Amino acid sequence: MDAGTYPDQAVIQFIRENVIPMRLLHDQQPLAGRFSVTWTPTLILIDAQGKEVYRNEGALGPAGLIPALMLGIGKEKSHSGHYDKAVSYFDELTSKYPKSEEAPEAIYYRGVARFKSTKDIKAMKEAYLQLSAAYPGSPWTRKAQPYASLK
């Protein structure tokens, strides 16, 4: 990732605008132990209280790192009650990176954030319908399937 991902201008810009990066080695204590980092690279996003909200293990290229970061940031925004901001990150991820591994998960969690914001369970049905149309084999589609029969 040092050779191809981190020097990428889109990655540099995204990180500058969206996260506070910290880099440590897998054997660098106490943080590596606190977050159970046993393999590098491991991408971890934490909230303002230091609680882990997203993890991805393994190397990512520029086209993989940005959607992974967007998903993590969206999940952090949702966990902290900033549902509109979460939806914004999930929407951007799914529109810019629809073929990414993170896109189905972003659709699922966009439904969750919309539900938490509005208390309208139909947000989860909408998530299921979008997932079943675009990602029928995804585990996120299966997780959303119970909402398919909502009226």
CNS distance restraints for C-alpha pairs under 8 A (distance, minus, plus):
assign (resid   1 and name CA) (resid   5 and name CA) 4.71 0.50 0.50
assign (resid   1 and name CA) (resid   6 and name CA) 6.07 0.50 0.50
assign (resid   1 and name CA) (resid  59 and name CA) 6.37 0.50 0.50
assign (resid   1 and name CA) (resid  60 and name CA) 6.77 0.50 0.50
assign (resid   1 and name CA) (resid  61 and name CA) 6.73 0.50 0.50
assign (resid   2 and name CA) (resid   6 and name CA) 5.51 0.50 0.50
assign (resid   2 and name CA) (resid   7 and name CA) 7.04 0.50 0.50
assign (resid   3 and name CA) (resid   7 and name CA) 6.85 0.50 0.50
assign (resid   4 and name CA) (resid   8 and name CA) 6.51 0.50 0.50
assign (resid   4 and name CA) (resid  61 and name CA) 6.89 0.50 0.50
assign (resid   4 and name CA) (resid  62 and name CA) 7.40 0.50 0.50
assign (resid   5 and name CA) (resid  11 and name CA) 7.02 0.50 0.50
assign (resid   5 and name CA) (resid  60 and name CA) 7.19 0.50 0.50
assign (resid   5 and name CA) (resid  61 and name CA) 5.12 0.50 0.50
assign (resid   5 and name CA) (resid  62 and name CA) 4.79 0.50 0.50
assign (resid   5 and name CA) (resid  65 and name CA) 7.69 0.50 0.50
assign (resid   6 and name CA) (resid  11 and name CA) 6.26 0.50 0.50
assign (resid   6 and name CA) (resid  12 and name CA) 6.62 0.50 0.50
assign (resid   6 and name CA) (resid  62 and name CA) 7.50 0.50 0.50
assign (resid   7 and name CA) (resid  11 and name CA) 7.29 0.50 0.50
assign (resid   7 and name CA) (resid  12 and name CA) 6.71 0.50 0.50
assign (resid   8 and name CA) (resid  12 and name CA) 6.20 0.50 0.50
assign (resid   8 and name CA) (resid  62 and name CA) 6.62 0.50 0.50
assign (resid   9 and name CA) (resid  13 and name CA) 6.11 0.50 0.50
assign (resid  10 and name CA) (resid  14 and name CA) 6.06 0.50 0.50
assign (resid  10 and name CA) (resid  62 and name CA) 7.66 0.50 0.50
assign (resid  11 and name CA) (resid  15 and name CA) 6.06 0.50 0.50
assign (resid  11 and name CA) (resid  62 and name CA) 6.24 0.50 0.50
assign (resid  11 and name CA) (resid  65 and name CA) 7.54 0.50 0.50
assign (resid  11 and name CA) (resid  66 and name CA) 6.53 0.50 0.50
assign (resid  12 and name CA) (resid  16 and name CA) 6.12 0.50 0.50
assign (resid  13 and name CA) (resid  17 and name CA) 6.15 0.50 0.50
assign (resid  14 and name CA) (resid  18 and name CA) 5.94 0.50 0.50
assign (resid  14 and name CA) (resid  19 and name CA) 7.93 0.50 0.50
assign (resid  14 and name CA) (resid  66 and name CA) 7.20 0.50 0.50
assign (resid  15 and name CA) (resid  19 and name CA) 5.29 0.50 0.50
assign (resid  15 and name CA) (resid  20 and name CA) 7.27 0.50 0.50
assign (resid  15 and name CA) (resid  21 and name CA) 7.24 0.50 0.50
assign (resid  16 and name CA) (resid  20 and name CA) 7.45 0.50 0.50
assign (resid  24 and name CA) (resid  28 and name CA) 6.20 0.50 0.50
assign (resid  24 and name CA) (resid  32 and name CA) 7.34 0.50 0.50
assign (resid  25 and name CA) (resid  32 and name CA) 7.25 0.50 0.50
assign (resid  25 and name CA) (resid  40 and name CA) 7.56 0.50 0.50
assign (resid  26 and name CA) (resid  32 and name CA) 5.63 0.50 0.50
assign (resid  26 and name CA) (resid  37 and name CA) 5.48 0.50 0.50
assign (resid  26 and name CA) (resid  38 and name CA) 5.73 0.50 0.50
assign (resid  26 and name CA) (resid  39 and name CA) 6.26 0.50 0.50
assign (resid  26 and name CA) (resid  40 and name CA) 6.30 0.50 0.50
assign (resid  27 and name CA) (resid  32 and name CA) 6.23 0.50 0.50
assign (resid  27 and name CA) (resid  33 and name CA) 7.76 0.50 0.50
assign (resid  27 and name CA) (resid  37 and name CA) 7.93 0.50 0.50
assign (resid  27 and name CA) (resid  38 and name CA) 7.75 0.50 0.50
assign (resid  28 and name CA) (resid  32 and name CA) 5.51 0.50 0.50
assign (resid  28 and name CA) (resid  33 and name CA) 7.78 0.50 0.50
assign (resid  29 and name CA) (resid  33 and name CA) 5.87 0.50 0.50
assign (resid  29 and name CA) (resid  34 and name CA) 7.98 0.50 0.50
assign (resid  30 and name CA) (resid  34 and name CA) 6.09 0.50 0.50
assign (resid  31 and name CA) (resid  35 and name CA) 6.18 0.50 0.50
assign (resid  32 and name CA) (resid  36 and name CA) 5.85 0.50 0.50
assign (resid  32 and name CA) (resid  37 and name CA) 4.97 0.50 0.50
assign (resid  32 and name CA) (resid  38 and name CA) 7.69 0.50 0.50
assign (resid  33 and name CA) (resid  37 and name CA) 6.28 0.50 0.50
assign (resid  35 and name CA) (resid  52 and name CA) 7.73 0.50 0.50
assign (resid  37 and name CA) (resid  42 and name CA) 6.79 0.50 0.50
assign (resid  39 and name CA) (resid  57 and name CA) 7.19 0.50 0.50
assign (resid  39 and name CA) (resid  58 and name CA) 7.81 0.50 0.50
assign (resid  40 and name CA) (resid  57 and name CA) 7.10 0.50 0.50
assign (resid  40 and name CA) (resid  58 and name CA) 6.65 0.50 0.50
assign (resid  40 and name CA) (resid  59 and name CA) 7.93 0.50 0.50
assign (resid  41 and name CA) (resid  57 and name CA) 6.10 0.50 0.50
assign (resid  41 and name CA) (resid  58 and name CA) 5.31 0.50 0.50
assign (resid  41 and name CA) (resid  59 and name CA) 5.84 0.50 0.50
assign (resid  42 and name CA) (resid  55 and name CA) 7.06 0.50 0.50
assign (resid  42 and name CA) (resid  56 and name CA) 5.77 0.50 0.50
assign (resid  42 and name CA) (resid  57 and name CA) 4.38 0.50 0.50
assign (resid  42 and name CA) (resid  58 and name CA) 6.11 0.50 0.50
assign (resid  42 and name CA) (resid  59 and name CA) 7.92 0.50 0.50
assign (resid  43 and name CA) (resid  54 and name CA) 7.93 0.50 0.50
assign (resid  43 and name CA) (resid  55 and name CA) 5.55 0.50 0.50
assign (resid  43 and name CA) (resid  56 and name CA) 5.04 0.50 0.50
assign (resid  43 and name CA) (resid  57 and name CA) 6.22 0.50 0.50
assign (resid  44 and name CA) (resid  52 and name CA) 6.76 0.50 0.50
assign (resid  44 and name CA) (resid  53 and name CA) 7.60 0.50 0.50
assign (resid  44 and name CA) (resid  54 and name CA) 5.62 0.50 0.50
assign (resid  44 and name CA) (resid  55 and name CA) 4.53 0.50 0.50
assign (resid  44 and name CA) (resid  56 and name CA) 6.61 0.50 0.50
assign (resid  45 and name CA) (resid  52 and name CA) 5.92 0.50 0.50
assign (resid  45 and name CA) (resid  53 and name CA) 5.78 0.50 0.50
assign (resid  45 and name CA) (resid  54 and name CA) 5.11 0.50 0.50
assign (resid  45 and name CA) (resid  55 and name CA) 6.56 0.50 0.50
assign (resid  45 and name CA) (resid  69 and name CA) 7.94 0.50 0.50
assign (resid  45 and name CA) (resid  72 and name CA) 6.19 0.50 0.50
assign (resid  45 and name CA) (resid  73 and name CA) 7.39 0.50 0.50
assign (resid  45 and name CA) (resid  76 and name CA) 7.94 0.50 0.50
assign (resid  46 and name CA) (resid  50 and name CA) 5.32 0.50 0.50
assign (resid  46 and name CA) (resid  51 and name CA) 5.15 0.50 0.50
assign (resid  46 and name CA) (resid  52 and name CA) 4.27 0.50 0.50
assign (resid  46 and name CA) (resid  53 and name CA) 5.38 0.50 0.50
assign (resid  46 and name CA) (resid  54 and name CA) 7.04 0.50 0.50
assign (resid  46 and name CA) (resid  76 and name CA) 7.46 0.50 0.50
assign (resid  47 and name CA) (resid  51 and name CA) 5.43 0.50 0.50
assign (resid  47 and name CA) (resid  52 and name CA) 6.52 0.50 0.50
assign (resid  47 and name CA) (resid  53 and name CA) 6.61 0.50 0.50
assign (resid  47 and name CA) (resid  76 and name CA) 6.10 0.50 0.50
assign (resid  47 and name CA) (resid  80 and name CA) 7.98 0.50 0.50
assign (resid  53 and name CA) (resid  72 and name CA) 6.75 0.50 0.50
assign (resid  53 and name CA) (resid  75 and name CA) 6.61 0.50 0.50
assign (resid  53 and name CA) (resid  76 and name CA) 5.83 0.50 0.50
assign (resid  53 and name CA) (resid  79 and name CA) 7.90 0.50 0.50
assign (resid  54 and name CA) (resid  72 and name CA) 5.06 0.50 0.50
assign (resid  54 and name CA) (resid  75 and name CA) 7.30 0.50 0.50
assign (resid  54 and name CA) (resid  76 and name CA) 7.82 0.50 0.50
assign (resid  55 and name CA) (resid  72 and name CA) 7.71 0.50 0.50
assign (resid  56 and name CA) (resid  68 and name CA) 7.61 0.50 0.50
assign (resid  60 and name CA) (resid  64 and name CA) 5.21 0.50 0.50
assign (resid  60 and name CA) (resid  65 and name CA) 5.37 0.50 0.50
assign (resid  61 and name CA) (resid  65 and name CA) 5.96 0.50 0.50
assign (resid  62 and name CA) (resid  66 and name CA) 6.44 0.50 0.50
assign (resid  63 and name CA) (resid  67 and name CA) 7.25 0.50 0.50
assign (resid  64 and name CA) (resid  68 and name CA) 6.27 0.50 0.50
assign (resid  64 and name CA) (resid 100 and name CA) 7.04 0.50 0.50
assign (resid  65 and name CA) (resid  69 and name CA) 6.11 0.50 0.50
assign (resid  66 and name CA) (resid  70 and name CA) 6.11 0.50 0.50
assign (resid  67 and name CA) (resid  71 and name CA) 6.06 0.50 0.50
assign (resid  67 and name CA) (resid  93 and name CA) 5.82 0.50 0.50
assign (resid  67 and name CA) (resid  97 and name CA) 6.70 0.50 0.50
assign (resid  67 and name CA) (resid 100 and name CA) 7.06 0.50 0.50
assign (resid  67 and name CA) (resid 102 and name CA) 6.43 0.50 0.50
assign (resid  67 and name CA) (resid 103 and name CA) 7.87 0.50 0.50
assign (resid  68 and name CA) (resid  72 and name CA) 6.24 0.50 0.50
assign (resid  68 and name CA) (resid 102 and name CA) 6.39 0.50 0.50
assign (resid  69 and name CA) (resid  73 and name CA) 6.03 0.50 0.50
assign (resid  70 and name CA) (resid  74 and name CA) 5.99 0.50 0.50
assign (resid  70 and name CA) (resid  89 and name CA) 5.89 0.50 0.50
assign (resid  70 and name CA) (resid  90 and name CA) 7.08 0.50 0.50
assign (resid  70 and name CA) (resid  93 and name CA) 6.29 0.50 0.50
assign (resid  71 and name CA) (resid  75 and name CA) 6.14 0.50 0.50
assign (resid  71 and name CA) (resid  89 and name CA) 7.11 0.50 0.50
assign (resid  71 and name CA) (resid  90 and name CA) 6.53 0.50 0.50
assign (resid  71 and name CA) (resid  93 and name CA) 7.25 0.50 0.50
assign (resid  71 and name CA) (resid 102 and name CA) 6.72 0.50 0.50
assign (resid  71 and name CA) (resid 105 and name CA) 7.94 0.50 0.50
assign (resid  71 and name CA) (resid 106 and name CA) 6.18 0.50 0.50
assign (resid  72 and name CA) (resid  76 and name CA) 6.20 0.50 0.50
assign (resid  73 and name CA) (resid  77 and name CA) 6.14 0.50 0.50
assign (resid  73 and name CA) (resid  86 and name CA) 7.40 0.50 0.50
assign (resid  73 and name CA) (resid  89 and name CA) 7.19 0.50 0.50
assign (resid  74 and name CA) (resid  78 and name CA) 6.18 0.50 0.50
assign (resid  74 and name CA) (resid  85 and name CA) 7.17 0.50 0.50
assign (resid  74 and name CA) (resid  86 and name CA) 4.22 0.50 0.50
assign (resid  74 and name CA) (resid  87 and name CA) 6.97 0.50 0.50
assign (resid  74 and name CA) (resid  88 and name CA) 7.76 0.50 0.50
assign (resid  74 and name CA) (resid  89 and name CA) 5.23 0.50 0.50
assign (resid  74 and name CA) (resid  90 and name CA) 6.06 0.50 0.50
assign (resid  75 and name CA) (resid  79 and name CA) 6.07 0.50 0.50
assign (resid  75 and name CA) (resid  86 and name CA) 6.56 0.50 0.50
assign (resid  75 and name CA) (resid 109 and name CA) 7.42 0.50 0.50
assign (resid  76 and name CA) (resid  80 and name CA) 6.15 0.50 0.50
assign (resid  76 and name CA) (resid  86 and name CA) 7.62 0.50 0.50
assign (resid  77 and name CA) (resid  81 and name CA) 6.32 0.50 0.50
assign (resid  77 and name CA) (resid  82 and name CA) 4.97 0.50 0.50
assign (resid  77 and name CA) (resid  83 and name CA) 6.39 0.50 0.50
assign (resid  77 and name CA) (resid  85 and name CA) 6.24 0.50 0.50
assign (resid  77 and name CA) (resid  86 and name CA) 4.94 0.50 0.50
assign (resid  78 and name CA) (resid  82 and name CA) 5.42 0.50 0.50
assign (resid  78 and name CA) (resid  83 and name CA) 4.99 0.50 0.50
assign (resid  78 and name CA) (resid  85 and name CA) 7.72 0.50 0.50
assign (resid  78 and name CA) (resid  86 and name CA) 5.27 0.50 0.50
assign (resid  78 and name CA) (resid 113 and name CA) 5.96 0.50 0.50
assign (resid  82 and name CA) (resid  86 and name CA) 6.27 0.50 0.50
assign (resid  83 and name CA) (resid  87 and name CA) 6.10 0.50 0.50
assign (resid  83 and name CA) (resid 113 and name CA) 5.21 0.50 0.50
assign (resid  83 and name CA) (resid 114 and name CA) 6.80 0.50 0.50
assign (resid  83 and name CA) (resid 116 and name CA) 7.37 0.50 0.50
assign (resid  83 and name CA) (resid 117 and name CA) 5.95 0.50 0.50
assign (resid  84 and name CA) (resid  88 and name CA) 6.23 0.50 0.50
assign (resid  84 and name CA) (resid 113 and name CA) 7.67 0.50 0.50
assign (resid  84 and name CA) (resid 114 and name CA) 7.81 0.50 0.50
assign (resid  84 and name CA) (resid 117 and name CA) 7.71 0.50 0.50
assign (resid  85 and name CA) (resid  89 and name CA) 6.44 0.50 0.50
assign (resid  86 and name CA) (resid  90 and name CA) 6.24 0.50 0.50
assign (resid  86 and name CA) (resid 110 and name CA) 7.18 0.50 0.50
assign (resid  86 and name CA) (resid 113 and name CA) 6.81 0.50 0.50
assign (resid  87 and name CA) (resid  91 and name CA) 5.90 0.50 0.50
assign (resid  87 and name CA) (resid 110 and name CA) 5.28 0.50 0.50
assign (resid  87 and name CA) (resid 113 and name CA) 6.50 0.50 0.50
assign (resid  87 and name CA) (resid 114 and name CA) 7.17 0.50 0.50
assign (resid  88 and name CA) (resid  92 and name CA) 6.14 0.50 0.50
assign (resid  89 and name CA) (resid  93 and name CA) 6.10 0.50 0.50
assign (resid  90 and name CA) (resid  94 and name CA) 6.20 0.50 0.50
assign (resid  90 and name CA) (resid 106 and name CA) 5.10 0.50 0.50
assign (resid  90 and name CA) (resid 107 and name CA) 6.71 0.50 0.50
assign (resid  90 and name CA) (resid 109 and name CA) 7.59 0.50 0.50
assign (resid  90 and name CA) (resid 110 and name CA) 5.89 0.50 0.50
assign (resid  91 and name CA) (resid  95 and name CA) 6.08 0.50 0.50
assign (resid  91 and name CA) (resid 106 and name CA) 7.78 0.50 0.50
assign (resid  91 and name CA) (resid 107 and name CA) 7.83 0.50 0.50
assign (resid  91 and name CA) (resid 110 and name CA) 7.56 0.50 0.50
assign (resid  92 and name CA) (resid  96 and name CA) 5.90 0.50 0.50
assign (resid  92 and name CA) (resid  97 and name CA) 7.97 0.50 0.50
assign (resid  93 and name CA) (resid  97 and name CA) 5.42 0.50 0.50
assign (resid  93 and name CA) (resid  98 and name CA) 7.15 0.50 0.50
assign (resid  93 and name CA) (resid 103 and name CA) 6.55 0.50 0.50
assign (resid  93 and name CA) (resid 106 and name CA) 7.21 0.50 0.50
assign (resid  94 and name CA) (resid  98 and name CA) 4.74 0.50 0.50
assign (resid  94 and name CA) (resid 103 and name CA) 5.20 0.50 0.50
assign (resid  94 and name CA) (resid 104 and name CA) 7.97 0.50 0.50
assign (resid  94 and name CA) (resid 106 and name CA) 6.90 0.50 0.50
assign (resid  94 and name CA) (resid 107 and name CA) 7.20 0.50 0.50
assign (resid  97 and name CA) (resid 103 and name CA) 6.78 0.50 0.50
assign (resid  98 and name CA) (resid 103 and name CA) 5.58 0.50 0.50
assign (resid  99 and name CA) (resid 103 and name CA) 6.78 0.50 0.50
assign (resid 102 and name CA) (resid 106 and name CA) 6.11 0.50 0.50
assign (resid 103 and name CA) (resid 107 and name CA) 6.31 0.50 0.50
assign (resid 104 and name CA) (resid 108 and name CA) 6.34 0.50 0.50
assign (resid 104 and name CA) (resid 131 and name CA) 6.47 0.50 0.50
assign (resid 104 and name CA) (resid 135 and name CA) 6.73 0.50 0.50
assign (resid 104 and name CA) (resid 138 and name CA) 7.00 0.50 0.50
assign (resid 104 and name CA) (resid 140 and name CA) 6.06 0.50 0.50
assign (resid 104 and name CA) (resid 141 and name CA) 7.50 0.50 0.50
assign (resid 105 and name CA) (resid 109 and name CA) 6.18 0.50 0.50
assign (resid 105 and name CA) (resid 140 and name CA) 5.86 0.50 0.50
assign (resid 106 and name CA) (resid 110 and name CA) 5.86 0.50 0.50
assign (resid 107 and name CA) (resid 111 and name CA) 6.38 0.50 0.50
assign (resid 107 and name CA) (resid 127 and name CA) 5.97 0.50 0.50
assign (resid 107 and name CA) (resid 130 and name CA) 7.66 0.50 0.50
assign (resid 107 and name CA) (resid 131 and name CA) 7.00 0.50 0.50
assign (resid 108 and name CA) (resid 112 and name CA) 6.48 0.50 0.50
assign (resid 108 and name CA) (resid 124 and name CA) 7.53 0.50 0.50
assign (resid 108 and name CA) (resid 127 and name CA) 5.70 0.50 0.50
assign (resid 108 and name CA) (resid 128 and name CA) 7.41 0.50 0.50
assign (resid 108 and name CA) (resid 131 and name CA) 7.66 0.50 0.50
assign (resid 108 and name CA) (resid 140 and name CA) 6.38 0.50 0.50
assign (resid 108 and name CA) (resid 141 and name CA) 7.78 0.50 0.50
assign (resid 108 and name CA) (resid 144 and name CA) 6.95 0.50 0.50
assign (resid 109 and name CA) (resid 113 and name CA) 6.03 0.50 0.50
assign (resid 110 and name CA) (resid 114 and name CA) 6.08 0.50 0.50
assign (resid 110 and name CA) (resid 127 and name CA) 7.43 0.50 0.50
assign (resid 111 and name CA) (resid 115 and name CA) 6.07 0.50 0.50
assign (resid 111 and name CA) (resid 123 and name CA) 5.03 0.50 0.50
assign (resid 111 and name CA) (resid 124 and name CA) 4.81 0.50 0.50
assign (resid 111 and name CA) (resid 125 and name CA) 7.94 0.50 0.50
assign (resid 111 and name CA) (resid 126 and name CA) 7.14 0.50 0.50
assign (resid 111 and name CA) (resid 127 and name CA) 5.20 0.50 0.50
assign (resid 112 and name CA) (resid 116 and name CA) 6.13 0.50 0.50
assign (resid 112 and name CA) (resid 123 and name CA) 7.25 0.50 0.50
assign (resid 112 and name CA) (resid 124 and name CA) 6.42 0.50 0.50
assign (resid 113 and name CA) (resid 117 and name CA) 6.04 0.50 0.50
assign (resid 114 and name CA) (resid 118 and name CA) 6.00 0.50 0.50
assign (resid 114 and name CA) (resid 119 and name CA) 7.71 0.50 0.50
assign (resid 114 and name CA) (resid 120 and name CA) 7.71 0.50 0.50
assign (resid 114 and name CA) (resid 123 and name CA) 5.90 0.50 0.50
assign (resid 115 and name CA) (resid 119 and name CA) 4.87 0.50 0.50
assign (resid 115 and name CA) (resid 120 and name CA) 5.25 0.50 0.50
assign (resid 115 and name CA) (resid 121 and name CA) 5.58 0.50 0.50
assign (resid 115 and name CA) (resid 122 and name CA) 7.53 0.50 0.50
assign (resid 115 and name CA) (resid 123 and name CA) 5.46 0.50 0.50
assign (resid 115 and name CA) (resid 124 and name CA) 6.77 0.50 0.50
assign (resid 116 and name CA) (resid 120 and name CA) 7.86 0.50 0.50
assign (resid 121 and name CA) (resid 125 and name CA) 7.07 0.50 0.50
assign (resid 122 and name CA) (resid 126 and name CA) 6.18 0.50 0.50
assign (resid 122 and name CA) (resid 147 and name CA) 7.96 0.50 0.50
assign (resid 122 and name CA) (resid 150 and name CA) 6.94 0.50 0.50
assign (resid 122 and name CA) (resid 151 and name CA) 7.66 0.50 0.50
assign (resid 123 and name CA) (resid 127 and name CA) 6.27 0.50 0.50
assign (resid 124 and name CA) (resid 128 and name CA) 6.21 0.50 0.50
assign (resid 124 and name CA) (resid 144 and name CA) 6.95 0.50 0.50
assign (resid 124 and name CA) (resid 147 and name CA) 6.02 0.50 0.50
assign (resid 125 and name CA) (resid 129 and name CA) 6.17 0.50 0.50
assign (resid 125 and name CA) (resid 144 and name CA) 7.54 0.50 0.50
assign (resid 125 and name CA) (resid 147 and name CA) 4.91 0.50 0.50
assign (resid 125 and name CA) (resid 148 and name CA) 5.39 0.50 0.50
assign (resid 125 and name CA) (resid 149 and name CA) 7.72 0.50 0.50
assign (resid 125 and name CA) (resid 150 and name CA) 6.49 0.50 0.50
assign (resid 126 and name CA) (resid 130 and name CA) 6.20 0.50 0.50
assign (resid 127 and name CA) (resid 131 and name CA) 6.03 0.50 0.50
assign (resid 127 and name CA) (resid 144 and name CA) 7.13 0.50 0.50
assign (resid 128 and name CA) (resid 132 and name CA) 5.91 0.50 0.50
assign (resid 128 and name CA) (resid 141 and name CA) 6.10 0.50 0.50
assign (resid 128 and name CA) (resid 144 and name CA) 5.10 0.50 0.50
assign (resid 128 and name CA) (resid 145 and name CA) 6.04 0.50 0.50
assign (resid 128 and name CA) (resid 147 and name CA) 6.68 0.50 0.50
assign (resid 128 and name CA) (resid 148 and name CA) 6.24 0.50 0.50
assign (resid 129 and name CA) (resid 133 and name CA) 6.20 0.50 0.50
assign (resid 129 and name CA) (resid 148 and name CA) 7.14 0.50 0.50
assign (resid 130 and name CA) (resid 134 and name CA) 6.12 0.50 0.50
assign (resid 130 and name CA) (resid 135 and name CA) 7.92 0.50 0.50
assign (resid 131 and name CA) (resid 135 and name CA) 5.05 0.50 0.50
assign (resid 131 and name CA) (resid 136 and name CA) 6.36 0.50 0.50
assign (resid 131 and name CA) (resid 138 and name CA) 7.82 0.50 0.50
assign (resid 131 and name CA) (resid 140 and name CA) 7.43 0.50 0.50
assign (resid 131 and name CA) (resid 141 and name CA) 5.27 0.50 0.50
assign (resid 132 and name CA) (resid 136 and name CA) 4.41 0.50 0.50
assign (resid 132 and name CA) (resid 137 and name CA) 7.89 0.50 0.50
assign (resid 132 and name CA) (resid 141 and name CA) 5.85 0.50 0.50
assign (resid 135 and name CA) (resid 141 and name CA) 6.82 0.50 0.50
assign (resid 136 and name CA) (resid 141 and name CA) 6.27 0.50 0.50
assign (resid 137 and name CA) (resid 141 and name CA) 6.97 0.50 0.50
assign (resid 137 and name CA) (resid 142 and name CA) 7.90 0.50 0.50
assign (resid 138 and name CA) (resid 142 and name CA) 6.75 0.50 0.50
assign (resid 139 and name CA) (resid 143 and name CA) 6.25 0.50 0.50
assign (resid 140 and name CA) (resid 144 and name CA) 6.22 0.50 0.50
assign (resid 141 and name CA) (resid 145 and name CA) 6.05 0.50 0.50
assign (resid 142 and name CA) (resid 146 and name CA) 8.00 0.50 0.50
assign (resid 144 and name CA) (resid 148 and name CA) 7.41 0.50 0.50
